[in-house]
Structures are given as C-alpha cells and as structure tokens.
Amino acid sequence: MCLSNATKRKFERSAWVATILLAALCAGGQSVPAKAKVDAKSAAAASELDWWKNAVIYEIYPRSFQDTNGDGIGDLNGITARLDYLKELGVDAIWLTPVYPSPQVDFGYDISDYRNIDPQYGTLADFDRLVAEAGKRHIRIIMDMVMNHTSDQHPWFLASRSSRDNPYRDWYVWRDGKGQTATGKGQPPNNWQSLFGHSAWQWDDKTRQYYYHKFYIQQPDLNWRNPAVHRAFEDIVGFWLERGVGGFRFDAITTLFEDPNLTDEGVVLDKNGKPVINAYGDPQLDGSKTDNQPGLHQVVAEMRATADKFASTRFPGTRALIGETYLPNIGELKTMYGTPQHPEFELPMDTQVAFINKLDVAGFRARLVDAESRLGVNTPLLLFDNHDNPRIDARYGDGLHDTAIQRVISTILLASRGAALVYYGDEIGMKTTPPSRKADVKDPIGITGWPKEKGRDGERTPMQWNDTANAGFTTGKPWLPVPPNADTINVRAEQSNPASLLAWYKALIQLKKTVPAFARGSNVMLDTENTKVLSWLRQAPGAPRVVVTVNFTAQPQTVDLAAAGSGIAPEKLKTLLKSPGAADPASLHHIALGPYGVYIGQML
C-alpha cells in the first residue's frame, strides 16, 4: 500500500531522488518494496548530511525582527512567532547574530558570557523552544560564534587586566609601548588600527601595558597562540551543539592571528603616492599583518572536528560551519574549505560576488565562473547583503527600478549553484535608511566617523510586517525608527500581490528546491560576449536543462541563446519564472527582456 501522508512528511526536504522514487511507487496505489524503502531512507539520510549544499540561510538581526514584550527590542520569542512565515518563504536555516549576554557596545558582538542568553532577547528556555519549534518546520538554528575578541566585561578579561601575573593575562594580547618608561606609557607598540577607527592599542593604567583590539576599545582581542583559548572555545561550541544548533557562523574569523613580531602594516597610497585617508581621518593600512595570518586554518580545522563529532551521535545531519571570509581572491577563499584530511568550513562566504557593488555583466560573469570552476568540489555560499553593509537598494538600485533590480540580484543569488544567504527584509525590498542627524546614530562607528561614516543603523531597521503602528514590529518605541516606506513595503501588502518581490523570492526558492537542475546542477555561462545581459545554463545528468537570463540595463534587450557556436540546439522552452508582464519566448533564439527583466525557462 502507498505511504501515508504522515510518512511522506518525514521525507520532506529529502534528496530529490527520494522524492521522485516515492512518488513513482505511490502512483496507482502500488506497494513499496522493501529495497525501495531502504533506498529512500538512505537518500533521506544523505540529504540530512548534505542539507547545506543547496540551502537558503536567512540572517536575522534579532534586535530588529520581532518584539513580543513591548520594550522596542526584538527577541527570541518574536522569531519563534514568525517561524511559519519563514517556513512558507522556504528557509532551511536561520543565522542569528549574537544573542549572548553583552554590554551591547557593538550590539552583541562584545560578548560577556558565551553560555547564556542576554535578558533583552529572552532566556535559555526561550532559545531551546526556538530550536525545537524551528526543528518541527525543518529549519535549523545557526549561532554566531565570535572568537576574535570578547567584551572587556567578560570575566576572562577582567581577570587578565587585574595583574600582569594573573593566569588569564596571556589569554589576551598585551604589550609594552614604544619608548615606555617607569612613569610614561610611550607610544602604541606599532601603527595597527582598529577597523572602527584610530589606534588598535589601548593603554591600561592599572597594569601599565597596552592591549590590542581589532575592533572597538571594549572588544579586546583574544590570544590564539595560547592553547587554553582553543580548549575554551571547543567547549563553548560543544555547549551549543548539545542544545541542538545546526551550526555556526564564525565572525571576523580571518583576524584571529596577528604578526607575532608586531611589524607595522603598509600604508595604502593613492595614484599620486599620497596616503589614502579613511572615514575616520586615519591613513588606510593594507591589513598585511593583522588579517589571514598563519595559524588560522588550524583553528578552523579544530572547530570543524568538534562540530563533526555531533553529526553521527546525538543529532542527525551535518552541523554546518559558515565563515565570514572577506578575502582578496578566489584562491584564498578555496583554502578556507580545508582539505579532505583536514576539512574546515563547509560554507565560507563568497564575498567576491557579494560586493561587486555595480551592475557589471563582465564582473559578475567572471566571478560566477570563478565560483563554479575554481572551488573544486566545494559548495559556494553566495550572498549580497548582511548587517554590516548598506542594503541592495543602496549598492545596486537607481531609485527608479529598485524592485526590478532586486529581482535581478535575487535571481543571481538563488538560481546559481550553491547555498544562498538572504538578509531579513531583502525579500520584501526593505531599503537602507540611515539617520539624518548624528544625534540619532546608535552605531558607534557612525558616531566616530560622522558624517563620512554614518554607521550601520540604516541596514538594521525593524522588519516591516504590516502598515500598522511601527510596522507590526513592536507595541513600544522601536530601538531604531521604522522607515516611513513601511506603509507600502511590508509583508502583509506583498503577501496578497502575486507580482510582489516577496512572491518572486518564494517562487525562486521553490525552483531552487524542486527543479533538479537547480538542486544539483552546474552553472555554464552563455552568450559570454554580451555586456548587457547575463545568461547561464543549469544542467544536471539525467535532468532537463534550464536557462536563466537577466537584463542589467534599463533598456529592453533581446538575446539568442542558441546562436551559432553556442552548442545549444534551438529547443522550445517551458517558462518557469519571468518578470511580471513579460511574454513567453517561442524558443531560445529570441528571448525578450524588459528593463532589468528576468527569464527562467526549462528546455523541452
């Protein structure tokens, strides 16, 4: 007899092979042979191990997603309350920016306790409930793991700065100043700078040394040359794995180590040989002594080994590790996957594609080819947005065709091979809304760098759920103002509009999950001399091929994807998705695209 609906649901989101097998066996009321049951079960198990390879990961900035207690700050219960929305969207995992106890100088990235939840966001019981409820919807929770630094209020650092001979002294990076005397502090040990402005060295009067901080003064860097630090974080990672998390995103991971000789970094010069000055008024440095230093890969491999222990014990499936990997080229990115003997990240972020920051067909084509051809068997993780950068509209929009341009960007993100990272609110077209006055800035880097650097408040505004007060985010005063466009750009308005950006995201994600060429196929670029339209083919053995073509201009364009020399026969097409109002093409020879138009079709 055919499998029951309850049993079928167990295979939801399993490998597409298992889905097709079960459907075929159920047709006509056939019984399921024992071998078929085993095959389907094996495919489902394999899918659990490889869930991240075609995953849609949704980043949530918890302060800004949903408030349930009226204090104006989003919380864990708010995320739990919105899980059905995320399931409907098609999300496989949620990446939470830090929710640990923190003084909130850097809104959670200054951690004072790695084994608890900040009361602003809830309790450990609330967290456990979120993990459980998300699991019922086949959604994993990914924690942010900040290992480069702690808060200056963390017990480790309080002990470290208490005296030079404290056992925790060597957990952080302490040095004498240049020219330091018995009564004078001298100068900082070298020219290294904080990414958030000015010297990366802070003088401590009590113990009369400088400590190093790559980020804020209140975020002292840990000393990863100390084996005790390694052991501490292996235990912390294990603590959250025991609570059932689906993995971690490792923050600022390439900054763990610094040059032990404290050599000055090079100053970046302009074309006239003069120092480039950054938004904080400092000479821009090249990062050569404080980023991507020896020792990094050993640490990542250790964390991967810790996570892999849980893949076959208490919880099913892989615990995926994501790296915040701002690296200069695809070769450096490839090293972050590790080797078969010493694997590292499953998904280091491909920021090569993410931050081109202009609609340049040749640039996108080259970097997508890199992701396809130069990472070997590894899976790319594509993204275009996060909590540290202006949203898509500010980097790619023109103010007139923003929604159409967001369809273009989302298509590149979700119709290319690999996993995809979506930032909350991008699916409805939320816009960057920075403060207009310094007095309104909450982000310390905006306070330090104003007006050249306005900070990151503009991309962290509350999620726009509906057109009621505060966009349905809170009944209190929101921690950041709700943008005025929430009256029209909100989830409720777009849920009822089949031509909305939200409907587009849902359709794209559905294709990513259900079309075999998308779920497991390769990318092959088409029409490669075209400078106005980006086109590619998705193909997988034994599956119908799919073409994707996107117009990067405000003028209508027409493409011939079966032109002489393309290697593609002029087959007919079945439309899978197209821009609103576009016509179906008769064949690959003539696909008409409107301004910033998109077409996705399956070859027949």
C-alpha positions as CSV (number, residue, x, y, z in Angstrom):
1,M,0.0,0.0,0.0
2,C,1.1,3.6,-0.6
3,L,2.9,5.5,2.1
4,S,0.7,7.6,4.4
5,N,0.8,11.4,4.4
6,A,2.5,11.3,7.8
7,T,5.2,9.1,6.5
8,K,5.7,11.2,3.4
9,R,6.2,14.2,5.6
10,K,9.2,12.5,7.1
11,F,10.9,12.8,3.7
12,E,10.1,16.4,3.2
13,R,13.2,18.3,2.0
14,S,15.0,15.0,1.4
15,A,17.1,14.4,-1.7
16,W,15.1,14.9,-4.9
17,V,15.9,11.3,-5.9
18,A,14.0,10.1,-2.9
19,T,11.0,12.3,-3.6
20,I,10.8,11.1,-7.2
21,L,11.2,7.5,-6.2
22,L,8.4,7.7,-3.6
23,A,6.1,9.5,-6.0
24,A,6.6,6.9,-8.7
25,L,6.0,4.0,-6.3
26,C,2.8,5.5,-4.9
27,A,1.3,6.0,-8.4
28,G,-1.6,3.7,-9.0
29,G,-1.6,2.5,-5.4
30,Q,1.4,0.3,-5.7
31,S,3.0,-1.1,-2.6
32,V,6.5,0.0,-1.7
33,P,9.1,-2.8,-2.0
34,A,11.5,-3.3,1.0
35,K,14.5,-2.3,-1.1
36,A,12.8,0.9,-2.3
37,K,12.1,1.8,1.4
38,V,15.8,1.3,2.2
39,D,16.9,3.3,-0.9
40,A,14.5,6.2,0.1
41,K,15.7,6.1,3.7
42,S,19.3,6.2,2.5
43,A,18.6,9.1,0.2
44,A,16.9,11.0,3.1
45,A,19.9,10.3,5.4
46,A,22.3,11.6,2.7
47,S,20.1,14.7,2.3
48,E,20.4,15.3,6.1
49,L,24.2,15.2,5.8
50,D,24.2,17.5,2.7
51,W,21.4,19.8,3.6
52,W,23.6,22.8,3.5
53,K,24.7,22.3,-0.2
54,N,21.6,23.9,-1.7
55,A,20.4,25.6,1.4
56,V,18.7,29.0,1.8
57,I,20.0,30.6,5.0
58,Y,18.2,33.6,6.4
59,E,20.1,36.1,8.5
60,I,18.1,37.6,11.4
61,Y,19.3,40.6,13.3
62,P,17.3,39.7,16.5
63,R,17.0,43.3,17.8
64,S,15.1,44.2,14.7
65,F,13.0,41.2,13.7
66,Q,10.0,40.9,16.1
67,D,9.4,42.3,19.6
68,T,6.9,40.4,21.8
69,N,7.3,42.2,25.2
70,G,6.9,45.9,24.1
71,D,10.4,47.0,25.0
72,G,11.2,48.0,21.4
73,I,13.9,45.4,21.0
74,G,13.3,42.2,19.1
75,D,13.5,38.9,21.0
76,L,13.8,35.1,20.6
77,N,10.1,34.6,21.2
78,G,9.4,37.0,18.3
79,I,11.5,34.8,16.0
80,T,9.6,31.8,17.2
81,A,6.3,33.6,16.5
82,R,7.4,34.2,12.9
83,L,8.6,30.7,12.0
84,D,5.6,29.9,9.9
85,Y,6.4,32.9,7.7
86,L,10.0,31.6,7.3
87,K,8.8,28.1,6.5
88,E,6.5,29.5,3.8
89,L,9.3,31.5,2.4
90,G,11.3,28.3,2.1
91,V,14.1,28.9,4.6
92,D,16.4,26.0,5.6
93,A,18.3,27.7,8.4
94,I,18.3,30.9,10.4
95,W,21.6,32.6,11.2
96,L,21.1,34.6,14.4
97,T,23.5,37.4,15.1
98,P,24.8,37.2,18.7
99,V,22.1,36.8,21.4
100,Y,24.6,36.1,24.3
101,P,24.8,38.4,27.3
102,S,26.6,41.6,26.3
103,P,27.0,45.2,27.3
104,Q,25.7,45.9,23.8
105,V,28.5,48.3,22.8
106,D,28.6,46.5,19.4
107,F,25.1,45.2,19.8
108,G,26.0,41.7,20.8
109,Y,29.4,41.3,19.2
110,D,31.0,42.2,22.5
111,I,30.2,39.1,24.5
112,S,30.5,38.8,28.3
113,D,29.1,35.2,28.6
114,Y,29.2,32.6,25.8
115,R,26.9,30.1,27.6
116,N,23.7,32.1,28.1
117,I,21.2,34.4,26.5
118,D,21.0,38.2,27.0
119,P,17.9,39.1,29.0
120,Q,16.9,41.6,26.3
121,Y,16.4,38.6,24.0
122,G,15.0,36.1,26.5
123,T,16.2,33.0,28.3
124,L,17.9,29.7,27.6
125,A,14.4,28.2,27.8
126,D,13.2,30.6,25.1
127,F,16.2,29.6,23.0
128,D,15.5,25.9,23.4
129,R,11.9,26.4,22.5
130,L,13.0,28.3,19.3
131,V,15.3,25.4,18.3
132,A,12.6,22.9,18.9
133,E,9.9,24.8,17.1
134,A,12.2,25.5,14.2
135,G,13.1,21.9,14.0
136,K,9.4,20.9,13.6
137,R,9.4,23.1,10.5
138,H,12.7,21.6,9.2
139,I,14.6,24.8,10.0
140,R,18.0,24.8,11.7
141,I,19.3,27.5,14.0
142,I,22.8,28.7,13.3
143,M,24.6,30.7,16.1
144,D,27.1,33.5,15.6
145,M,30.4,32.4,17.1
146,V,32.7,35.4,17.9
147,M,36.2,34.1,18.7
148,N,38.4,37.0,17.8
149,H,37.5,39.1,20.8
150,T,35.4,39.3,23.9
151,S,33.8,42.2,25.8
152,D,36.0,44.0,28.2
153,Q,33.4,43.0,30.8
154,H,34.0,39.2,30.2
155,P,35.4,37.5,33.3
156,W,38.4,36.4,31.3
157,F,39.4,39.9,30.5
158,L,38.6,41.3,33.9
159,A,41.0,38.7,35.3
160,S,43.5,39.4,32.6
161,R,43.7,43.1,33.4
162,S,43.7,42.6,37.1
163,S,47.5,42.0,37.2
164,R,50.4,41.0,35.0
165,D,50.8,37.6,36.7
166,N,47.1,36.6,36.6
167,P,46.7,33.2,34.9
168,Y,44.4,34.8,32.3
169,R,46.9,37.5,31.4
170,D,48.1,35.5,28.4
171,W,44.5,35.0,27.1
172,Y,44.7,38.4,25.5
173,V,47.4,40.4,23.6
174,W,49.3,42.7,26.0
175,R,52.4,44.7,25.1
176,D,54.6,47.5,26.4
177,G,54.5,50.7,24.5
178,K,57.3,52.1,22.3
179,G,59.6,54.2,24.5
180,Q,57.6,53.2,27.6
181,T,59.3,54.3,30.9
182,A,58.6,53.7,34.6
183,T,56.4,56.8,34.5
184,G,55.4,57.2,30.9
185,K,53.3,55.0,28.6
186,G,55.2,55.9,25.5
187,Q,53.5,55.3,22.1
188,P,51.4,52.3,21.0
189,P,53.5,49.3,20.1
190,N,53.0,49.8,16.3
191,N,50.8,51.5,13.7
192,W,48.0,48.9,13.7
193,Q,44.5,50.4,13.5
194,S,41.1,49.4,14.7
195,L,38.6,48.7,11.9
196,F,36.4,51.1,13.7
197,G,38.8,54.0,13.8
198,H,42.2,55.1,15.3
199,S,44.8,53.0,17.1
200,A,44.2,49.3,17.8
201,W,46.1,49.6,21.1
202,Q,44.5,50.8,24.3
203,W,46.6,51.8,27.4
204,D,45.6,50.2,30.7
205,D,46.7,52.3,33.7
206,K,46.4,49.5,36.3
207,T,48.9,47.1,34.7
208,R,50.7,49.6,32.6
209,Q,50.6,47.9,29.2
210,Y,48.6,48.3,26.0
211,Y,46.1,45.7,24.9
212,Y,45.2,45.0,21.3
213,H,41.7,45.4,19.9
214,K,41.0,45.0,16.2
215,F,37.5,46.4,16.7
216,Y,36.2,48.6,19.5
217,I,38.2,49.5,22.6
218,Q,35.6,47.5,24.5
219,Q,36.5,44.4,22.4
220,P,39.9,43.2,23.4
221,D,41.4,40.5,21.1
222,L,42.0,37.0,22.4
223,N,45.4,35.5,22.1
224,W,45.0,32.4,19.9
225,R,48.6,31.4,20.4
226,N,47.5,30.3,23.9
227,P,46.3,26.6,23.8
228,A,43.9,27.4,26.7
229,V,41.9,29.7,24.4
230,H,41.5,26.8,21.8
231,R,40.2,24.5,24.5
232,A,37.8,27.1,25.9
233,F,36.1,27.6,22.5
234,E,35.9,23.9,21.7
235,D,33.9,23.6,25.0
236,I,31.7,26.6,24.1
237,V,31.0,25.2,20.6
238,G,30.1,21.8,22.2
239,F,27.8,23.6,24.7
240,W,25.6,24.9,21.9
241,L,25.8,21.8,19.8
242,E,24.4,19.9,22.8
243,R,21.5,22.2,22.7
244,G,20.8,21.2,19.1
245,V,22.0,24.1,17.0
246,G,22.6,23.4,13.3
247,G,26.0,25.1,13.1
248,F,27.8,28.3,13.5
249,R,28.8,31.4,11.5
250,F,32.3,32.4,12.6
251,D,32.6,36.2,12.9
252,A,35.7,38.0,11.8
253,I,37.5,34.7,11.5
254,T,40.4,35.8,9.4
255,T,41.5,38.3,12.1
256,L,42.3,35.7,14.8
257,F,46.0,36.0,14.5
258,E,48.5,38.9,14.2
259,D,52.1,39.1,13.2
260,P,54.0,38.0,16.4
261,N,56.8,40.5,15.6
262,L,54.3,43.4,15.7
263,T,55.6,44.7,12.4
264,D,54.0,47.9,11.1
265,E,51.4,47.5,8.3
266,G,51.9,49.2,5.0
267,V,50.1,52.4,4.2
268,V,47.9,52.4,1.1
269,L,48.9,55.1,-1.3
270,D,46.8,56.9,-4.0
271,K,47.9,57.3,-7.6
272,N,49.9,60.3,-6.6
273,G,51.8,58.5,-3.9
274,K,50.0,60.1,-1.0
275,P,48.4,58.1,1.8
276,V,44.7,57.3,1.4
277,I,42.7,58.7,4.3
278,N,39.7,56.7,5.6
279,A,36.4,57.9,7.0
280,Y,37.9,58.3,10.5
281,G,40.8,60.5,9.3
282,D,43.4,57.8,9.6
283,P,45.8,56.6,6.9
284,Q,44.4,53.5,5.3
285,L,46.6,50.4,6.1
286,D,46.9,47.2,4.0
287,G,46.0,44.7,6.7
288,S,49.0,42.6,5.8
289,K,50.0,41.9,9.5
290,T,46.6,41.5,11.1
291,D,44.5,39.5,8.6
292,N,44.6,36.0,7.3
293,Q,47.8,35.1,9.3
294,P,49.4,31.7,9.9
295,G,47.6,29.6,12.5
296,L,44.1,30.4,11.2
297,H,43.5,27.2,9.3
298,Q,44.5,25.1,12.3
299,V,41.8,26.7,14.5
300,V,39.1,26.3,11.9
301,A,40.0,22.7,11.4
302,E,39.8,22.2,15.2
303,M,36.3,23.7,15.2
304,R,35.2,21.6,12.3
305,A,36.4,18.4,14.1
306,T,34.5,19.5,17.2
307,A,31.3,20.0,15.1
308,D,31.7,16.8,13.1
309,K,31.6,14.8,16.3
310,F,27.9,15.7,16.6
311,A,27.0,14.7,13.1
312,S,26.8,11.0,14.0
313,T,26.0,11.0,17.7
314,R,23.1,12.8,19.3
315,F,21.7,14.8,16.4
316,P,21.2,13.8,12.8
317,G,22.7,15.7,10.0
318,T,25.7,17.9,9.5
319,R,26.4,20.9,11.7
320,A,27.5,23.4,9.1
321,L,30.2,25.9,9.7
322,I,30.0,29.3,7.9
323,G,32.9,31.6,7.7
324,E,32.9,35.4,7.5
325,T,35.6,35.4,4.9
326,Y,36.5,38.8,3.3
327,L,39.4,37.6,1.2
328,P,41.2,39.2,-1.8
329,N,40.7,36.4,-4.4
330,I,39.1,33.1,-5.1
331,G,42.3,31.2,-4.4
332,E,42.4,32.4,-0.8
333,L,38.7,31.6,-0.5
334,K,39.3,28.0,-1.6
335,T,41.8,27.5,1.2
336,M,39.0,28.1,3.7
337,Y,37.4,24.8,2.8
338,G,40.4,23.0,4.0
339,T,41.5,19.6,2.6
340,P,39.9,16.2,2.7
341,Q,42.3,15.3,5.5
342,H,41.7,18.5,7.4
343,P,38.3,19.9,6.4
344,E,37.5,23.4,7.5
345,F,34.3,25.5,6.6
346,E,31.5,23.9,4.7
347,L,30.5,27.3,3.6
348,P,33.0,30.2,3.6
349,M,31.2,33.3,2.3
350,D,32.0,34.3,-1.3
351,T,32.3,38.0,-0.9
352,Q,34.0,38.2,-4.3
353,V,30.5,38.0,-5.8
354,A,28.7,39.8,-3.0
355,F,30.3,43.2,-3.1
356,I,30.9,44.0,-6.7
357,N,28.5,46.9,-5.9
358,K,27.7,47.7,-9.5
359,L,25.7,46.1,-12.3
360,D,28.6,45.0,-14.3
361,V,27.9,42.0,-16.5
362,A,31.5,41.1,-17.2
363,G,32.4,41.4,-13.5
364,F,29.5,39.1,-12.4
365,R,30.2,36.6,-15.1
366,A,33.9,36.3,-14.2
367,R,33.3,35.9,-10.5
368,L,30.5,33.4,-11.0
369,V,32.8,31.4,-13.3
370,D,35.4,31.5,-10.5
371,A,32.9,30.2,-8.0
372,E,31.9,27.4,-10.4
373,S,35.3,26.4,-11.7
374,R,37.9,27.3,-9.1
375,L,36.5,25.9,-5.9
376,G,36.7,22.2,-7.0
377,V,34.1,20.0,-5.4
378,N,33.3,22.6,-2.8
379,T,30.0,24.4,-2.5
380,P,29.8,28.2,-3.0
381,L,28.0,30.3,-0.5
382,L,26.6,33.4,-2.3
383,L,25.2,36.5,-0.6
384,F,24.5,40.1,-1.4
385,D,23.7,41.6,1.9
386,N,24.2,41.5,5.7
387,H,24.0,43.6,8.8
388,D,27.4,45.4,8.2
389,N,26.7,46.8,4.7
390,P,24.1,49.0,3.1
391,R,21.2,47.0,1.6
392,I,20.9,46.0,-2.0
393,D,19.0,49.2,-3.0
394,A,21.8,51.5,-1.8
395,R,24.5,49.5,-3.6
396,Y,22.7,48.4,-6.8
397,G,19.5,50.4,-7.1
398,D,18.9,53.5,-9.2
399,G,15.9,54.9,-7.3
400,L,13.5,54.2,-10.2
401,H,13.8,50.5,-10.9
402,D,14.8,49.2,-7.5
403,T,12.3,46.4,-7.3
404,A,13.2,45.1,-10.8
405,I,16.9,45.4,-9.9
406,Q,16.3,43.4,-6.7
407,R,14.7,40.7,-8.9
408,V,17.9,40.6,-10.9
409,I,20.1,40.3,-7.8
410,S,17.9,37.7,-6.1
411,T,18.0,35.6,-9.3
412,I,21.7,35.6,-9.4
413,L,21.7,34.6,-5.7
414,L,19.1,31.9,-5.8
415,A,19.4,30.5,-9.4
416,S,23.1,29.9,-9.2
417,R,24.8,26.8,-7.9
418,G,25.4,26.6,-4.1
419,A,23.9,27.8,-0.9
420,A,22.4,31.2,-0.6
421,L,22.3,33.7,2.3
422,V,19.4,36.1,2.5
423,Y,19.3,39.1,4.9
424,Y,16.0,39.7,6.7
425,G,13.8,42.1,4.8
426,D,15.5,41.8,1.4
427,E,12.6,39.5,0.3
428,I,10.3,42.5,0.6
429,G,12.7,45.1,-0.7
430,M,13.5,46.9,2.5
431,K,15.6,50.0,1.9
432,T,18.7,51.4,3.6
433,T,17.5,54.1,5.9
434,P,20.5,55.8,7.6
435,P,20.0,58.5,10.3
436,S,20.0,62.1,9.1
437,R,21.5,63.5,12.2
438,K,24.5,62.5,14.3
439,A,22.3,62.8,17.4
440,D,20.2,59.9,16.2
441,V,23.1,57.5,15.5
442,K,23.2,54.3,17.6
443,D,26.1,52.5,15.9
444,P,29.4,53.7,17.5
445,I,31.2,53.7,14.2
446,G,28.7,56.2,12.9
447,I,29.3,58.4,15.9
448,T,33.1,58.1,15.4
449,G,33.1,58.6,11.6
450,W,30.2,61.0,11.1
451,P,29.5,62.4,8.5
452,K,31.6,60.3,6.1
453,E,30.7,57.2,8.0
454,K,27.1,57.2,9.1
455,G,27.3,53.7,10.7
456,R,25.2,50.6,10.1
457,D,21.8,51.7,11.6
458,G,20.4,52.2,8.1
459,E,20.6,48.5,7.3
460,R,19.4,47.3,10.7
461,T,15.9,49.0,10.9
462,P,12.9,47.0,12.2
463,M,11.4,44.3,10.0
464,Q,8.3,45.7,8.2
465,W,5.5,43.3,8.8
466,N,2.4,45.4,8.0
467,D,1.2,49.0,7.7
468,T,0.1,49.4,11.4
469,A,2.0,51.4,14.0
470,N,5.7,50.5,14.0
471,A,5.1,48.2,11.1
472,G,3.9,45.5,13.4
473,F,7.4,45.1,14.9
474,T,6.6,46.3,18.5
475,T,3.9,47.9,20.6
476,G,6.6,50.0,22.3
477,K,9.1,52.5,21.0
478,P,11.4,50.7,18.5
479,W,15.1,50.9,19.2
480,L,15.6,52.2,15.7
481,P,13.0,54.2,13.8
482,V,10.7,52.3,11.4
483,P,11.3,53.7,7.9
484,P,8.3,55.7,6.5
485,N,8.1,53.4,3.5
486,A,6.7,50.7,5.7
487,D,3.2,51.8,4.8
488,T,3.7,50.2,1.3
489,I,6.8,48.0,1.7
490,N,5.7,45.3,4.1
491,V,5.0,41.6,4.3
492,R,1.2,41.8,4.5
493,A,0.9,44.1,1.5
494,E,3.2,41.8,-0.6
495,Q,1.6,38.5,0.5
496,S,-1.5,39.4,-1.4
497,N,0.3,40.6,-4.5
498,P,1.4,37.9,-6.9
499,A,3.6,40.4,-8.7
500,S,5.4,41.4,-5.5
501,L,9.1,40.9,-4.7
502,L,8.1,38.6,-1.9
503,A,6.2,36.4,-4.3
504,W,9.3,36.4,-6.6
505,Y,11.5,35.3,-3.7
506,K,9.1,32.5,-2.8
507,A,9.0,31.3,-6.4
508,L,12.8,31.4,-6.8
509,I,13.3,29.4,-3.6
510,Q,10.7,26.9,-4.7
511,L,12.6,26.4,-8.0
512,K,15.9,26.1,-6.2
513,K,14.4,23.2,-4.1
514,T,12.3,21.4,-6.7
515,V,14.0,21.7,-10.1
516,P,16.7,19.0,-10.3
517,A,19.0,21.2,-12.5
518,F,18.8,23.9,-9.7
519,A,19.1,21.5,-6.8
520,R,22.2,19.6,-8.0
521,G,23.2,21.1,-11.4
522,S,26.3,23.0,-12.5
523,N,26.5,26.6,-13.9
524,V,27.6,27.2,-17.5
525,M,27.8,30.7,-18.8
526,L,26.0,31.5,-22.1
527,D,26.3,34.4,-24.6
528,T,29.6,35.3,-23.0
529,E,30.4,38.4,-25.1
530,N,27.1,40.2,-24.1
531,T,27.9,43.2,-21.9
532,K,24.2,44.0,-21.1
533,V,22.6,40.6,-20.3
534,L,24.0,37.9,-18.1
535,S,22.8,34.4,-19.1
536,W,23.7,30.9,-17.8
537,L,22.6,27.3,-18.1
538,R,21.9,25.0,-15.2
539,Q,22.3,21.3,-16.1
540,A,22.4,18.0,-14.2
541,P,22.8,14.5,-15.5
542,G,19.5,13.0,-16.5
543,A,17.6,16.2,-15.8
544,P,16.0,18.8,-18.1
545,R,18.3,21.8,-18.6
546,V,17.3,25.3,-17.5
547,V,18.3,28.7,-18.9
548,V,18.5,31.8,-16.8
549,T,18.9,35.3,-18.4
550,V,18.9,38.7,-16.7
551,N,19.0,42.2,-18.1
552,F,21.4,44.5,-16.3
553,T,20.1,47.6,-18.1
554,A,17.1,50.0,-18.1
555,Q,16.6,49.3,-21.8
556,P,14.8,46.3,-23.3
557,Q,17.2,43.7,-24.6
558,T,16.8,40.5,-26.7
559,V,19.1,37.5,-26.5
560,D,19.7,34.5,-28.7
561,L,20.9,31.7,-26.5
562,A,21.0,29.1,-29.4
563,A,23.2,31.2,-31.7
564,A,25.8,29.5,-33.9
565,G,28.7,28.3,-31.8
566,S,26.7,28.2,-28.5
567,G,26.5,24.4,-28.6
568,I,22.8,24.6,-27.7
569,A,20.0,23.4,-30.0
570,P,17.1,25.8,-30.5
571,E,14.8,23.9,-28.3
572,K,11.4,25.1,-27.1
573,L,11.1,26.4,-23.6
574,K,8.7,25.9,-20.7
575,T,8.6,29.1,-18.7
576,L,9.4,28.5,-15.0
577,L,9.6,32.2,-13.9
578,K,9.6,35.6,-15.6
579,S,9.4,39.2,-14.7
580,P,5.8,40.5,-14.3
581,G,4.1,41.3,-17.7
582,A,6.8,39.6,-19.8
583,A,5.8,37.4,-22.7
584,D,6.8,33.8,-23.1
585,P,9.5,33.3,-25.7
586,A,8.9,31.0,-28.6
587,S,12.4,29.5,-28.4
588,L,15.9,30.0,-27.3
589,H,16.6,32.1,-30.4
590,H,14.6,35.1,-29.2
591,I,14.1,35.9,-25.6
592,A,12.9,39.4,-25.0
593,L,13.7,41.1,-21.7
594,G,12.2,44.3,-20.4
595,P,14.2,46.8,-18.3
596,Y,16.0,44.8,-15.7
597,G,14.0,41.8,-16.9
598,V,14.5,38.2,-15.9
599,Y,13.5,35.0,-17.6
600,I,14.0,31.4,-16.4
601,G,12.9,28.6,-18.7
602,Q,13.2,24.8,-18.9
603,M,14.3,23.2,-22.2
604,L,11.8,20.8,-23.6
